[in-house]
Amino acid sequence: MWPLQPVERPSKSETLEGQLLMMAQEEFMDVLAMRRQGMSYVEIGEQLGYHPDTISKWCKAGGPPAAQTVLDEARVAAPRGVVGIRG
């Protein structure tokens, strides 16, 4: 096996075009390689910045869930300056 290099990625709070970043297929392949090398879910999670339960769930499911998109018509946004509605 080749030595795995740490993956540098933005924090989970950073967004890309309004959507939270999710694990990429390449990153998931790294997870599988780390598991084959005997790394625990905790070790993988610490290295990649995901919770160990999330790593475990994705490994058991065969990968992370597909990204979901929300149609523009389904998005709800308050007009600028409107904080709440009082009755």
NORBEL-V34845 format. One line per field, one symbol per residue. ss: DSSP state (H for helix, E for strand, L for the rest). A space follows every 10 residues. Layout:
ss->???
This chain:
ss->LLLLLLLLLL LLLLEELLEE LLLLHHHHHH HHHHHHLLLL HHHHHHHHLL LHHHHHHHHH HLLLLLLLLL LHHHLLLLLL LLLLLLL
